[in-house]
């Protein structure tokens, strides 16, 4: 597929994606993960371009990026780059499929990257569920294979068995990377004839072995086994109760024109009146429900299609999980009895036709990825539509799938921390603890008998939110390059911009309701989170019809206020916005709903803190930002207990004094836009603020030396560590921020090459610009494993990299410097691919009260005046002896490490109740000290309170 972009922009990136009809199903039995490993290895240089990281370096130099993924039956590679360099990038990229280098030395090192990727995935409950589910397949079915691969399967065991991985990789490449089952999509501003000429010229050398492509379609019914129709109890990593009910159906891809599973999922996942989730919420048994088929290779392939219903349960819902499943089966029996409804099918069809017809352009790299995969699945006339539209209503096809969703064929998987110590079985690769049992006979009998319909379950009513007016507004819509303030008072202001570029009947409305109450205490922050979560709950049912009609909304608990976002077809958008404001004005909650969300919030905080990257960020900001409340302090506030009265008192205080700042952008007139602000101020009747808000956090000025802060991972048994080395600059200006962006752009590829490719420290390594409440800095982060490296060694390697990078910068040629400047200028000069990109950029200016809507053009002007000497000097100064350096280490669990002791009076199962006992593991150290020197949060507070603070300021003006 060749796509010539019709957009006006000249700087838009060009992109290409290639899909190969081979995946982990084709892994040889003695080398699990070989397909995934090969996906990594083909990028490690080619005969024509032998530099190991040459392609990445070329892309980074010219503002591009690349990625790849391995699924069960497909492997996809994709990249984007500036149009000027697209042909050369295509040639470099094609060589990976023509003649990759795959040298032995690179194999030894890259296997560590694959292993690190596997280690990072191990704490993920979704990945753990997949691996456990796959293990239930028939022994000879590829679904039961270990698709990830790790050091054990790709290095240790092959060595023991004298398997030559180098030769096997080459054999696998020759057998499976064949042109006749590859599909390619390219997108660029070039003419179609030019693109076709390039593709023929460049890709004609991709070998074609003429062998049949892998075919597993004869291996049907992989889960037709005695172990499938059981109840599995699982110990999750996170604190979560969840019930997943799953069926393995015959392959449904051939029915893509009907999309039976999409129709069923639409009804199962409905959240309006009469739905499963509506009833479960009223009983306080569940907070979320998702149903359907994700259309990934795991969920849908040539051997089966999954249909699953996953329900996030409350504590009470967990203890009544059989009743929860009973409601699901009652609803399914109702659907089976009523049969497919043409009215509902046509409603879904209409909604998706509207969305397709008026869809915004997607990022080119994402678009070509979708298209090249669609070419493997659909006939050519449906390459662009096969995954998006519902073409024809065939009730017999829908009924055939629906009638298979019966209790007798279901797998029940129940996750809960309460299963700790009660699950004697362990999944081989991810170590998931589980148990298996028959469904209780009483419930099995009730489900297989005549299921009585539940009186509160019913089909959804006709949707009143579906747009019918798609006209474009012309009156009262002045063209402006940037948003303009069209209304302002001491209670609020509104920014407005007409969509004069994309010209679609859609709009974005965003409001920030700022309050000084939020940051007064950690308890207030928790009450604010509770308030927003319950508000979302209250809005969910009445707003769900709008949600399915492609009117999206989001309520976010920001640092300084409530953020309301709505977007979609402008015709019915005011109805949705007003509905949300009405529920905000009339907010109330029942005690049982309050208790349910307080319980969920405690789990949420815990689940955030057990992620090394989240804990590291929390600690880093705790050190840097004066008066910030840490996540652990918020967690303690929930543990200490909260009441409904406290919540309502906070909400009333919150609504008493506000400042409402909004942005309306898209297909509304300025007069229509002002009505959004008017509705907020009239409905909420708040007073003006008595103090100016937001006031940004005061930021600590780090002393001119190195400080180290270590924290032990809170997830026992998780080997993943994270090291971030941060260099602080100061509260500088837009020009310096742009200079740092240029520095990081220079740094990205050498950082990857040194720390990941050569030193094999971990899968994720990256430099980053840091803007901490307006104080600038840059950092280098490595995610590694305590089973391989201690964090001190990782930091030494980061410093070694920065030293070598400094030497490289000192010898940087003028041509290389200008080339990188040009690449960054072109990136910043790219036209937005869709309205949402422009809105996001403008909204950031409003949210942070900076209002530099022409920031990109100002940054481009700054870049054009920069010199190589200025860049090198800035790096050397900030890396020198007087640098202000903070290192944050989150230390994972080593192979011989015992479980941490429980805090006094608490259980030792790593439960949320024992989290606060882990605060003693926070350590603030100088480089000469050891990990055993432990202090609590307040000791960090005492340390930072003695440091100077940067003054209040508006950031990056």
C-alpha positions, -999 to 999 in steps of 0.1 A, spaced: 0 0 0 14 34 -10 -3 65 6 4 100 -7 -4 124 21 -29 150 11 -22 172 41 -7 207 34 23 203 56 58 200 41 75 189 73 52 160 81 72 128 87 71 100 62 66 65 75 67 28 66 57 -5 82 62 -41 72 43 -71 85 56 -106 82 31 -135 86 52 -153 113 53 -150 150 58 -168 183 36 -197 172 65 -207 149 90 -208 177 109 -242 177 101 -262 208 138 -262 219 142 -224 216 112 -206 231 111 -169 222 132 -172 190 108 -152 169 108 -124 194 146 -126 196 150 -124 158 128 -93 158 155 -77 180 184 -91 161 175 -80 125 179 -43 136 216 -49 147 232 -38 114 231 -52 79 258 -62 53 253 -30 34 251 -8 65 271 -27 92 270 -2 120 252 -20 149 231 10 158 235 28 125 198 29 117 188 43 150 215 69 148 203 79 113 167 82 125 177 103 156 198 125 134 168 132 112 140 134 137 127 99 133 119 68 154 113 31 150 98 2 168 88 -35 163 66 -61 179 61 -99 178 27 -114 180 15 -150 178 13 -151 140 27 -118 129 58 -96 134 56 -59 126 84 -33 120 78 4 116 97 37 114 92 74 106 116 101 95 117 135 79 105 133 43 138 146 29 156 115 42 128 89 36 143 72 6 177 66 23 159 55 55 138 30 34 170 16 19 187 12 53 156 -4 68 150 -27 39 185 -42 43 173 -58 76 150 -79 54 175 -84 26 207 -93 44 209 -86 82 243 -89 99 233 -107 131 269 -111 143 276 -136 171 289 -109 195 256 -89 191 236 -121 198 254 -125 231 246 -90 241 210 -86 227 198 -117 245 202 -96 277 179 -69 263 153 -96 256 157 -109 291 154 -74 306 122 -69 286 108 -102 300 119 -91 336 101 -58 332 69 -76 321 69 -101 350 52 -78 375 24 -71 351 -9 -89 360 -22 -87 325 9 -105 311 8 -130 340 -28 -138 332 -20 -144 295 8 -168 303 -13 -187 328 -42 -188 303 -19 -200 275 -7 -229 297 -42 -243 297 -40 -250 260 -35 -285 246 2 -295 250 8 -296 212 -8 -262 206 15 -232 201 -6 -212 225 11 -230 253 46 -218 242 67 -193 261 66 -165 235 87 -139 254 120 -158 256 146 -150 282 183 -156 290 173 -191 302 157 -202 270 179 -183 246 213 -186 262 217 -209 293 197 -240 281 210 -238 245 245 -238 258 238 -268 280 221 -286 251 249 -275 227 224 -257 205 240 -231 182 216 -201 186 235 -182 159 229 -208 133 193 -213 144 186 -176 142 199 -175 106 179 -206 97 147 -191 112 153 -158 92 159 -177 59 128 -199 65 103 -172 77 114 -137 65 103 -144 30 89 -117 6 58 -136 -5 42 -133 29 53 -98 38 31 -68 34 44 -32 32 27 2 37 45 35 31 32 70 35 48 102 23 42 135 5 59 121 -26 38 112 -56 24 76 -57 45 69 -88 76 80 -70 68 59 -40 61 28 -61 94 33 -80 113 35 -47 97 4 -33 103 -17 -64 139 -5 -65 147 -10 -28 126 -40 -18 131 -62 -50 161 -79 -33 141 -92 -3 145 -129 -7 115 -152 -16 120 -188 -6 88 -199 -22 79 -220 9 43 -220 22 38 -195 50 32 -209 85 -4 -222 89 -20 -232 122 -56 -232 111 -59 -269 115 -52 -267 153 -87 -257 163 -102 -259 198 -70 -255 217 -89 -250 249 -112 -280 245 -95 -296 276 -107 -307 310 -86 -280 327 -103 -251 310 -139 -251 324 -127 -246 360 -123 -218 386 -87 -205 389 -78 -185 419 -47 -163 413 -25 -141 436 -20 -108 417 9 -85 420 -13 -54 424 -39 -50 451 -70 -58 431 -99 -81 431 -110 -91 396 -131 -117 380 -125 -127 344 -149 -150 326 -135 -163 293 -147 -184 264 -125 -198 235 -146 -196 203 -139 -208 168 -119 -182 148 -140 -151 140 -117 -132 117 -136 -144 86 -167 -127 100 -151 -92 100 -179 -77 78 -204 -86 105 -182 -83 136 -203 -105 159 -180 -102 189 -180 -64 186 -218 -64 187 -219 -86 217 -191 -67 235 -210 -34 229 -240 -48 249 -220 -66 276 -198 -35 282 -227 -11 282 -228 10 314 -262 27 310 -295 18 328 -303 -19 327 -267 -30 321 -246 -55 341 -223 -29 354 -251 -5 364 -266 -32 386 -232 -43 400 -225 -6 409 -258 -3 427 -249 -33 448 -214 -19 454 -199 -51 440 -179 -37 411 -163 -5 398 -155 -14 362 -163 -40 335 -147 -46 302 -159 -72 276 -149 -84 242 -119 -93 221 -89 -70 218 -80 -84 183 -44 -89 193 -28 -122 182 -34 -136 217 -71 -128 216 -77 -137 180 -58 -158 156 -63 -186 130 -70 -212 158 -95 -195 181 -110 -162 191 -113 -152 228 -143 -135 243 -137 -124 278 -155 -103 304 -133 -88 331 -148 -72 362 -129 -51 388 -145 -61 421 -148 -44 454 -141 -63 486 -178 -71 489 -180 -81 452 -150 -104 457 -169 -122 485 -199 -125 463 -181 -134 430 -204 -163 423 -234 -139 424 -215 -115 401 -209 -143 376 -246 -153 379 -257 -118 368 -234 -120 338 -249 -154 328 -284 -140 333 -276 -111 310 -262 -135 283 -292 -158 286 -314 -127 280 -294 -118 249 -296 -154 236 -334 -154 242 -340 -121 225 -316 -128 196 -296 -101 177 -314 -68 175 -313 -50 141 -321 -16 158 -290 -19 180 -268 -32 153 -277 -3 130 -272 22 158 -236 9 164 -231 9 126 -242 45 123 -220 57 152 -189 40 136 -197 52 101 -199 88 115 -166 84 132 -149 68 102 -163 95 78 -151 124 100 -120 107 115 -89 128 121 -56 119 105 -36 96 127 1 97 133 17 83 100 37 57 119 6 43 136 -14 44 104 11 24 83 13 -1 111 -24 -7 111 -26 -8 73 2 -33 68 -14 -57 93 -49 -52 77 -33 -64 44 -27 -97 61 -63 -100 72 -87 -85 47 -92 -85 9 -77 -54 -8 -110 -35 -11 -113 -35 28 -76 -28 37 -86 7 50 -120 -1 64 -120 -38 75 -111 -32 111 -133 -1 115 -167 -6 99 -196 -30 104 -208 -38 69 -238 -61 72 -262 -74 98 -263 -112 98 -282 -124 129 -273 -160 123 -236 -152 125 -241 -132 157 -263 -159 172 -237 -186 164 -212 -168 186 -236 -157 212 -250 -192 218 -215 -204 226 -212 -180 256 -226 -205 281 -215 -214 317 -205 -249 306 -178 -236 283 -165 -207 305 -132 -203 323 -134 -184 356 -103 -166 368 -105 -148 402 -76 -125 412 -73 -114 448 -46 -106 474 -66 -127 498 -55 -158 479 -19 -153 492 -8 -185 509 -37 -205 495 -24 -211 460 1 -240 459 6 -241 421 30 -218 402 31 -209 365 65 -218 351 76 -186 334 61 -157 354 59 -175 387 22 -167 391 7 -184 422 -27 -201 415 -50 -229 425 -76 -247 404 -110 -261 415 -144 -271 401 -171 -246 401 -193 -252 432 -220 -278 422 -248 -255 435 -239 -227 411 -231 -251 382 -266 -265 385 -282 -230 387 -264 -219 355 -271 -250 335 -307 -250 344 -334 -225 333 -318 -192 343 -345 -168 355 -342 -133 339 -332 -105 363 -359 -79 364 -334 -50 364 -314 -62 333 -326 -49 299 -313 -38 265 -303 -1 261 -327 25 249 -324 45 217 -293 67 220 -302 104 221 -266 116 218 -259 105 182 -250 135 161 -271 144 131 -259 179 123 -225 179 107 -225 215 93 -194 237 97 -198 270 115 -190 301 96 -207 330 114 -190 348 143 -158 327 138 -128 349 132 -96 332 119 -67 335 143 -34 317 145 -36 312 182 -63 311 209 -77 345 220 -93 354 253 -130 361 246 -143 363 282 -127 373 314 -138 382 350 -126 377 385 -143 343 385 -131 329 352 -118 334 317 -122 316 284 -98 311 255 -112 303 220 -99 293 186 -118 284 155 -107 253 136 -95 268 104 -73 239 94 -90 205 97 -126 217 91 -144 188 107 -177 190 127 -159 183 160 -148 204 190 -127 202 222 -139 218 254 -116 219 284 -120 236 318 -97 239 348 -116 246 381 -88 259 403 -91 258 441 -67 266 470 -82 239 491 -66 210 474 -29 214 484 -36 224 520 -29 189 534 -23 153 523 -58 146 536 -73 172 513 -55 157 484 -70 123 492 -104 138 497 -100 155 463 -91 122 446 -121 106 463 -144 134 452 -133 131 415 -136 93 416 -171 94 430 -181 121 406 -169 99 377 -190 71 392 -221 94 395 -217 106 359 -209 72 343 -244 59 338 -262 90 325 -232 99 303 -226 65 289 -248 69 258 -228 100 250 -196 80 254 -207 53 229 -218 80 205 -182 91 202 -185 120 226 -156 115 249 -152 129 284 -126 128 311 -125 142 347 -90 145 361 -79 154 396 -51 179 388 -26 193 412 -44 225 416 -80 219 404 -105 197 387 -99 193 349 -130 186 327 -124 175 292 -150 168 265 -146 163 228 -164 149 198 -191 159 173 -201 195 184 -238 189 177 -245 172 211 -214 181 230 -230 209 251 -255 183 264 -226 162 277 -207 191 292 -238 204 310 -246 170 324 -212 168 340 -215 203 355 -249 194 368 -236 164 387 -207 185 400 -231 211 413 -254 186 429 -227 162 442 -236 137 469 -227 102 478 -241 73 499 -220 58 527 -216 25 509 -204 42 477 -180 63 498 -166 32 515 -162 14 482 -142 42 466 -121 48 498 -111 11 496 -103 13 459 -82 44 464 -60 27 490 -54 -1 465 -47 25 437 -20 43 458 -4 9 466 -5 -2 430 13 30 420 40 27 446 49 -9 438 61 3 403 98 12 405 94 41 381 65 56 400 82 52 434 113 68 420 94 98 406 76 102 440 108 103 459 126 125 434 98 151 436 96 148 474 133 158 475 130 186 450 96 202 455 91 221 488 59 213 506 49 185 482 28 157 497 42 123 488 21 94 476 31 75 508 16 103 529 -16 102 509 -17 64 514 -13 70 552 -42 95 551 -65 68 537 -53 42 562 -59 66 591 -96 68 580 -119 92 563 -156 99 567 -185 110 544 -189 142 564 -152 151 559 -157 145 521 -188 167 519 -172 194 540 -142 194 516 -164 194 485 -184 224 498 -152 243 505 -138 233 471 -169 247 453 -172 278 474 -142 296 459 -130 287 424 -114 302 393 -127 286 361 -103 288 331 -114 272 298 -104 265 262 -129 259 234 -115 249 201 -131 235 170 -165 238 153 -182 263 177 -188 300 172 -173 324 198 -208 331 211 -216 294 216 -182 290 233 -189 317 259 -220 297 269 -198 270 284 -181 294 308 -215 310 315 -230 276 324 -202 268 348 -204 301 367 -242 302 367 -246 266 378 -219 264 405 -224 300 419 -189 301 433 -171 332 447 -138 346 434 -106 333 449 -92 351 480 -57 341 470 -39 336 436 -39 300 425 -21 281 412 11 289 430 37 265 418 57 244 442 88 260 455 118 240 442 149 232 463 182 245 449 204 215 452 239 221 467 268 220 443 277 184 450 263 148 446 234 135 467 221 100 466 186 89 476 179 52 478 146 35 483 139 -3 485 112 -15 461 79 -21 478 70 -51 457 87 -81 473 102 -105 449 103 -79 420 139 -78 407 134 -46 387 155 -16 398 156 20 385 184 45 385 179 81 376 208 105 377 195 141 376 214 173 370 197 205 380 201 238 361 178 265 374 147 286 368 158 297 333 141 306 301 126 292 270 159 294 252 177 271 278 149 246 277 153 244 239 190 240 243 184 211 267 161 195 241 188 197 215 213 182 240 190 153 248 184 147 210 222 144 206 223 121 236 196 96 228 213 73 204 247 72 221 230 66 254 211 36 239 242 23 222 264 26 253 241 16 281 218 -9 264 236 -23 234 271 -25 247 268 -26 285 234 -45 283 222 -29 316 185 -30 307 158 -28 282 148 8 290 175 34 290 169 71 281 179 107 287 152 132 295 147 170 298 132 178 332 110 208 340 103 205 377 78 233 384 98 256 362 133 246 373 152 230 345 175 200 344 182 168 326 185 132 336 196 97 324 175 67 335 182 30 334 157 3 343 177 -28 353 174 -59 375 189 -65 409 196 -101 399 221 -87 373 235 -54 385 236 -34 417 225 2 413 259 16 422 274 -1 392 246 12 370 253 47 382 290 43 375 282 32 340 259 62 335 287 85 346 311 66 323 286 73 294 283 110 303 321 113 304 324 97 270 295 118 257 312 150 269 344 140 250 323 133 219 305 166 222 339 184 224 349 170 191 315 174 175 317 187 139 299 218 128 281 197 102 268 172 128 257 201 150 238 219 123 223 186 111 208 180 146 196 216 148 179 212 115 162 180 126 148 196 157 137 226 138 118 204 114 102 184 142 90 216 158 79 229 124 57 199 116 20 207 111 -3 189 135 -17 157 121 -51 163 138 -69 189 158 -62 171 191 -25 178 188 -30 215 185 -55 215 213 -32 196 236 -4 221 230 -27 251 236 -42 235 267 -8 231 283 -3 268 280 -37 275 296 -33 248 323 1 262 334 -11 298 330 18 306 307 -2 315 275 29 313 251 8 299 223 35 306 198 61 287 218 71 264 189 80 293 166 99 310 194 118 278 201 126 275 164 140 311 164 161 303 195 174 271 178 185 289 147 207 312 168 224 285 189 260 277 185 279 245 190 302 262 216 271 272 236 258 237 237 291 221 246 298 247 273 263 243 289 268 205 291 303 208 306 292 234 332 263 213 343 284 181 344 314 197 361 326 197 397 301 223 407 271 204 392 239 201 413 234 163 411 207 141 426 207 103 421 175 83 429 179 45 431 149 22 435 165 -11 445 148 -43 434 151 -77 452 182 -98 445 182 -136 440 191 -145 476 171 -118 493 146 -127 520 111 -112 521 111 -79 540 99 -82 576 63 -70 583 57 -39 604 47 -47 639 11 -59 642 7 -63 604 7 -93 581 38 -101 561 22 -107 528 31 -74 511 -5 -63 516 -15 -27 514 -17 -27 552 20 -32 555 30 -5 530 36 23 555 60 0 574 82 2 543 88 40 548 118 31 569 134 18 538 136 54 523 172 64 527 189 97 520 227 92 517 259 108 506 278 87 480 301 74 508 273 60 529 257 26 526 222 13 521 219 5 558 217 41 568 179 45 568 158 76 575 121 83 572 103 108 550 105 136 576 143 132 576 143 139 539 120 169 547 145 181 573 173 178 548 156 197 520 141 224 543 177 235 551 184 242 514 178 273 495 146 276 475 142 291 440 118 320 440 82 318 428 80 324 391 60 317 360 77 288 342 95 291 309 82 325 298 
